[in-house]
Amino acid sequence: MKPVFANTFNVTSNKGKAEVALSFAHIYTEHNFSMKQGTLTDVSAQVADEVASVLITKDGVVALARLLNKVCADWGIDIEE
């Protein structure tokens, strides 16, 4: 089942095309239990399910950067630290 929220994201930029891709994913640990010779074994592995991917133009990136800078300033956070 596809998750409805993301707990991680990735930013990829393409300098030649002036676009940025934001990919959102839900990463979790999947457990598979097996019984062998009277012993219960947990074989776990990390799974990443993609939630969404967004392509932003140069103008969109500038608008997003301004918005995030304003939010940080409103919270009293100096991003230059």
N, C-alpha and C positions, 0 to 999 in steps of 0.2 A: 504494500500500500504506500502511495506517495505521501511523504510527510507534508504537513500544512505550515511548518515553520522552519526557519534555518538557524543553525547555531554557528555557522562559519561562512565566510565569503572570500572570494579571490578577485583581485583587480588585475586585469591584463590590458596593456596599452599597445597600440600600433602606431608608432611615430609617423610612418609614411602616410597613413590614412586619416590621422587626427581623430581617432575613435578610441573609446575605452569600453571594455566589456567587464561587467560585474556579474560574477557567477555566485549564486547562493546555494548552499548545500546543508543537509542535515547529516552530521557524522555521529555514529553511535557504535557500540560494540554488540555484535551478534554472538549469542552463545549457542553452541550445539553440544548437547550432552549425550554421552554414549556409555553403555555398560559393557565392560570387558573383564572377564574373570573375577566377577564380584566387586569390581572397582568402578566407581562413577567418575568419568573423565569429562572435563569441560574444555572443549576446543573453541576458543573465542577468536574473533577476527573483527577488525574495524571495517565498517561499511559506510560509504558515502553515497547518499541518495540526492541527486540534483533536485532542487526546489524550483529555481528559476535562473534565467540568464538574461541580462539586459545590455543592449548596445547603446552607448551614449555618444553623441557627437561632441565636438569641441565646445560648442556653446552650452550644451547640457553639463559638461564637466565643470565649466567655469561657474555656472549657476549653482551646482551642487557644492562646489568648494566654498562659495560665498555663504551658502546656507549653513554648512557645517561650521565655518568660522564664526558665524553669528551665534549659533547654538553654543559653541564652546565659550564665547565671550559672555553670553547670558549666564552660563554656569560658573563663570569666574575662573575658567581654565585658560592658562597661557600655553598655547601649543608650541611656542618657541623654546620651552624648557627642555 
